[in-house]
Amino acid sequence: MSLAAISAILAPDLVSDPRWAGALELAADEVRVDHCFYERMVVLMAAHMLTVADKSGTAGAVVSETEGGLSRTYAQGSTRGGSLGETSYGI
């Protein structure tokens, strides 16, 4: 399956991003060419890179939320998978 086809399935919201082609090129350098799921891993790594790049100041998943009086608590990064644990594409 091609990178374009895999991208449409795994990261459809990012395919139209003008940075997508560049992210795929960068990600290709991060994944071993002999990896059994090379194309899939390249797409996931590219999606992870763009998602992390777009984060605005908060890290980790929402761990609690209150409506009255507004409150939101975020996890302090992720120990599972290092920085790859910061997005759903990385784990």
C-alpha positions in Angstrom: 0.0 0.0 0.0 1.3 3.5 -0.8 2.1 6.2 1.7 -0.8 8.2 0.2 -3.2 5.4 0.8 -2.0 4.7 4.3 -2.1 8.4 5.1 -5.7 8.7 4.0 -6.6 5.9 6.4 -4.4 6.7 9.4 -4.1 10.5 9.3 -6.8 11.9 7.0 -7.0 15.2 8.9 -3.3 15.8 8.1 -3.1 14.9 4.5 -4.1 18.3 3.3 -1.6 20.1 5.6 1.0 21.8 3.4 3.7 20.4 5.7 2.6 16.8 5.2 5.1 15.9 2.4 8.0 17.3 4.4 6.9 15.5 7.5 6.8 12.2 5.5 10.4 12.9 4.3 11.6 13.6 7.8 9.8 10.6 9.2 11.3 8.3 6.6 14.7 9.1 8.0 13.6 8.1 11.5 12.3 4.6 10.6 14.5 1.7 9.6 14.0 0.8 6.0 13.9 -2.9 6.8 11.0 -2.5 9.4 8.2 -4.9 8.5 5.6 -2.1 8.6 7.9 0.6 7.2 5.3 2.6 5.3 2.8 2.5 8.1 5.5 3.6 10.6 6.6 6.5 8.4 3.0 7.8 8.2 2.5 7.4 12.0 5.8 9.1 12.7 5.0 12.0 10.4 1.5 12.4 12.0 3.1 12.4 15.4 5.7 15.0 14.4 3.0 17.4 13.1 0.7 16.8 16.1 3.5 17.6 18.5 4.6 20.6 16.5 1.0 22.0 16.8 0.7 21.6 20.5 0.2 24.9 22.3 1.8 24.8 25.7 0.0 21.9 27.3 1.5 18.5 27.5 -0.1 15.1 28.1 -3.7 13.9 28.0 -6.6 15.5 29.9 -6.8 13.6 33.2 -9.6 15.6 34.8 -12.1 18.2 33.8 -14.6 20.3 35.8 -17.4 22.3 34.2 -18.6 24.6 36.9 -15.9 27.1 37.6 -13.9 25.7 34.6 -10.9 23.5 35.4 -8.7 21.2 33.4 -5.8 19.0 34.5 -3.2 17.5 32.1 -0.9 14.6 32.6 2.7 15.6 32.9 4.0 14.1 29.7 4.2 10.4 29.2 6.6 7.8 30.6 5.2 5.2 28.2 7.1 5.4 25.0 8.9 8.7 25.9 7.9 11.5 23.6 6.1 9.1 21.3 3.5 8.7 24.1 2.4 12.3 23.7 0.1 11.6 20.8 -2.2 8.8 19.7 0.0 8.4 16.6 3.1 7.7 18.6 1.8 4.7 20.6 
